[in-house]
Amino acid sequence: MVIKVAQRGQVPPFIVMDVMRDAAALEAAGRKIIHLEVGQPSTGMPRGAAEAVARILPSDPLGYTLAAGMPMLCARIARHYRDMYAVEIAAERIFVTTGSSSGFILAFLTAFEAGDRVALAAPGYPAYRHILTSLGVVPELIKVDGATHYQPSVDHLKKMAKLPDGLIIGSPANPTGSVVPADAFRELVAFCDTHGIRLVSDEIYHGITYGQQATTAAGLSDSAIIVNSFSKYFSMTGWRLGWLVLPPDLLRPLECLAQNLFIAPPAVSQHGGLAAFECRDELEANVARYARNRDVLLRRLPESGFEKFAPADGAFYIYADISKFGEDSQTLCKRMLNEAGVAATPGIDFDPFNGHTFVRFSFAGATADMEEACTRLVSWVRK
């Protein structure tokens, strides 16, 4: 007898995780691998936050918190918007989540019905479309390139046969690192509000930009959903902590879903997140290191034939054109890993249309690793 398997699980893998698995196998066999594949800060939780967590462990039972998170953390996140963006957000609109991943699930479930259409850029973070697909929501990919800074535009939306029910913007974006210019961002927000399109603004790389500040949707729209995380700027990936800024009409529906699906975000992580806001000097030092790493790759990757990049305005990625190599991205990345010991992510993970001609390099690690990776790649291409 054949037992039914639900179709919602039949989504493509997150290929970067496969690259990590293959790299780990080589390391287990004794190889030294330079990791440029995963978008994970190598620094770990800020020292002050770790010390704060250590202090509360003996005295706090760390039980369930409210489904929306600890009120003092919600209030601190609201203050963050006032301090960083001069935007007033009521603490009641902040909803703490178990990482941004559960935030996306809750946001999509609350904002969209099965069969709704949500527009998003290609290249873009693959989990957007895979989560949408698993929920029965239809992702409509917008092919973007350098002409619009690798971001969707109002013109893209106007050219669609039918306006979508939702739009996802990532700025800074994964995998390109591109930031939507402030005027273009405001234009997109206004267009979505005027035409009843629910905007989901992925702001998890905010704080990590080079020469400009990314624009937040907070304060620009009362209907937009903002997704953020402690994983990137705050360097707390394994603590699985994120937050949403919610429009008033979604507060109670999303709370009910969160109560049933997740109960509450982890209490110990929330204490860590609360303390992390007070570690600004350490966090800014991390961003300064990413800037140095970015400079290394932009300067040295052309020595090994990687010469054309998307604009790396923010985040910690270089999205490089590999068309001159004459190989698809998965094949090239496999050879790069096995022959040069450098792990990178094939662009097909992010773009089903043109991703076979791109590779993503992450520069979230140590500066010495960036230099070593470039040295290895130069030797590799010259063989």
N, C-alpha and C positions, 0 to 999 in steps of 0.2 A: 504494500500500500504506500502511495506517495503522500506525504504530509505537506500541506501547503506552506510555502514560504512567501511572506509578503513582498510585493514588488518595491515597496518604499526603500528597502535596503539595497536595491540593485543600483547603487550610484557608483561612479568611478572612485578609485582610491585617492587619497591625498598623497600624491607621488613623493613629496618631500619626505614623508614618513618611510616610504620604501627605500629612499636613498639613505636615510639614517640607519635603517636596518642593515643594508649592504655595507655601509661604512663600519658599523659595529662588528660585523663578521670579520672584516679585514683586520680591525684592531685586535679582535680576539685571537687572530692568527699571528699577531706580533707586528703588524704594519703600523706606522705612524701616519695618521690621516689628519689633514688640515680641514676643519669643518667650516665651509662657506655655504652650507646648504640650509641650515635651520635658522629661522628668525628668532633667536633666543639670546638675550643678553647673557654674557658669560660671567657677569659680576655677582649675580645673586642678590638677595634681599639687602637693602641698605643696612649698614651696621647698627644705626640707631633704632631701626625698626626691629631687628633681631633681638637687641637688648631689651626692648620694651616687651616683646613677646615672652622672653625668658622670665621677666619679672612677674607677669600675670599668670603664668602657668600654675604655680603652686596655690594661688588664691582664687582663681576664677573657675567655676565648674565647666565653662565652655559648652553649655547646653545650647538648645535651639535659641536663636534670636528671632525677632520678627521676620516675617517672610521678606519684607523690604529691606532688612538689614538693621543694624544697630542705629538708633536715632542719632547718636553722637557722630557716627560715621557719615550718615546722610547729611547732617548739618555741616560737617567738615568739607564734604564734597561740594555742597552749595557755596561755601565760603571760597573754595578753590576757583569757582567760576567768577566770583566777585574780584578775587585777587588777580587772576590771570587774564581775564577778558573784560573786566568791568561790566559784567552782566549779572543781574539779580535773578536768581533761581530759587524758588521756595524749596526748602528741604523736603517737603512732602512730595515733590515731583521726582526725587532721586530714589531709584530702586536698585539696591545692591544685588549682584548676581554671582553665580558660581562661574567666574570667568566670563569673558565676552561671548564665548560660544553659547552658553545657556541664555545669555542676553539676546542673541540673535534668534534663537529658537522661540523664546517668549515673545519677542517683538513681532516676528513673522506670524506666529499663531494668533496673536491678538489683533494685528492690523489687517491680515489678508485671509480671505476664504480660499478654499481649494478651487482651482480654476482661474483665480486672479492672475494678472500678468505683472511682473516686476522687472523693470529695466535695470541693467547694470553693465559696467564696462568690461570689455575683453581687450587686453589682459586685465585680470582682476583676481581677487582672493577666491580660490576654487570652492571653499566651503559655503560661500554665499549661494551659489547655484545648486550645490548638492543638498544643502539644507532645504532650500525652497522646493526642489524636486521631491524630496522625501516627504514633504508636507502637502504635496499635491498642488503647489503654487508653480506657475509657469515662469521660469527665468527667460527674459528676452535680452540677449546679448547685443550690446552696441559695440561695433568695431571701432576702436579708438587708436590714434597714432599721434605723431608729433604735431600734426596740424592743430589739434586741440589740447596739446600738452598731456596726451595720454589720459584724458578725462572726458566724460560725457558732457555735452553742452545742450543749451536750449535748442539750438538748430537740430541736433540729433533727435531730440524729442519731437520737434515739429515735423520731422521727416518720417516718423513712424506712421504706419497705416492707421493705427488707432492709439491714442494716448494710453499709457500703462496705468495700472492702479497704484504702482509704487515705483520708486527710484532709490537705488542704493548708491551713495557716493562714499568713496574712501579717500580721504585727504589728510595727511600723506597716504599714498596708495601702496598697496602690496600687489604686484612685485616691482612696480616702476619707481617708487619713491616720489612720484609727481604730486605737487600740491596745486589745488585749484586756486587760481588768483582770486583775490578778495572780491573784485567786482563781478567776476564770472560766477563765483559761489553765491553771492547775493541774488544774481539774476536767476540762477537755478532754483533757489529757495522760493523766490517770488513767483516764478512760473508754476512751480508745484502747488503752492497755496492757491493761486488763481484758478488752476484747473483740477483741483481736487485730487492731486497725486500725493500719496503719503511718502514723504521723504524719510529715508533711514540714513543718517550721517554716521559713518564709521570713523571715529576720532581716536582710535586706540594708539596711533603714533603721534598724537599731539604732544608737544614738548620736545620732539626730536626733529628739528628742522635746521637748515643751514642758510642763514641770511634773510629769513622771513618767518613770520608766525602764521601758522595755519588758522583759517577762519572757522569758528564754531557756529553751528546752527542755533545754539542756545541764544535766545534773545531776538532771533530773526524770524522765528515761526513758532506759533503755538500748536501746530499740528505735527511737527517733525519729531522723530524719535532719534535720540543721540545715544550711541553705543561707545563706551570707553572701557578701559581695562587697567589693572595694575601690572600687567605682564611686561609692557615694553618700557615706557619711560621710568616706571617705578621698579623695574627689574625683578618682578615677583611672579614669573611664569608658573612655577609649580605650586603656588599657593592658590591658584584658581579663584581669582577674585576680579570682578568687574562691576560696572554700574550702567544704568540707563538713566537718561533724563527723559521723562515721559510727558506727553501732552495730557491735559486733564481728562479727556474722554477715554483714555486707555488705562488710567490708574487702577480702578477697581477690577476691570476684566483681567488685566495682567496679574494683579495680586492674587486673584482666585486661581488662575492657572499655576502661578508659582507655588502657592500653598500646596496644591495637589501634585505637581510634578517634582518639586525640589525641596519642599518644606521651608528651608532657609539656607542661605549661604553659610559656609563654615565659619564658626565663631572665631577660632584662632587666627584665621586669615584676616578677618575684619579688624582685629586688634592690631595686626601688623600693618594693614593698610592705613589705619588711623595714624599710626606713628610715622609711616613713610612720608607723609606730607611735611613732616618737620625735618626731613633729611635733604633739603634742597641743595646744599653745597655738594654733597656726594653725588646726587643725581645729575647735577649740571656737569660735574667732572666726567661722568659717564658719557654725556652728550659730547663733551669736548673730545673724548677719545674716539667716539664714532666719527667725528669730523676729521680727525687725523687718519683714521682707517679709510675713510672715503677718499681722502686726498691720495693715499697710497695706491688704491685701486685705480682711480682715474688717471693717475700718472703712469702706473706701471703695466696695467692690463694691455694697453696698446703695444707694448714690447712683444707680447705673445700673440698678437693678431686680433685681439678684441678691441675694436676701435670705435664702434658706434653704440651709444648708450641712450636709454631714456633719461629724461632729466631727473637726477637724483636730488630733488629738493629737500626731501625729508626721509624719515624712517631709516633703515640701515641696509638698503639693497641697491645693487647695480644690476639693471636689466640690460643685457648685452646682446646685440645682434650677432649671430654666428653664421649667417648665410654664406659668407665667403669660405667657410670651412667645408662646405659641400656635404655635410652630414646632418641628419635630424638631431634634435636636441637630446633625446633619450640616448641615442647611440653615442653621441659626443660625451655626455655626462658619464656614461658607464666607462668609456675609455679613459676619461680624465681621472675618474676615481681609481680604476684598477692600475693604470699605467703611471699616473703622476701622484696619486695619493691625495688628490684634492677633490673634496665633495662639493658639488653644486647642484642646483635644482633645474631640471629641464623646463623650458618655458611652456611646454604642452600642458603642464599642471595648471597654468593660469589662463591659457588662451587656446581653445580648440581650433581656432582658425589659423593663426600664424605662429603659435607657440613652438612649432617645430624648428623655427629659425631664431629662437632666443634662449638664453640661459640666465638664471638669476643667481647672482653671488650675494651672500649675506656678509656684511662687515660688522656684525655684532660682537665679534670675538676680540682677542688681543691684537694689538698693532703688530707685534712680532710675527703672529700667524699670517697677517696680511702680506707682510714682506716675504715670508717663507713661501706662501702659496704662489705669489707672483714669480719668485725665483724658480720654483718647480715648473710652473707653466711655461716659462721661457725655455727651459731645458727640454721640456716635453715636445713643444711644437717644432723645435729645431732638430729633433731626432729624425 
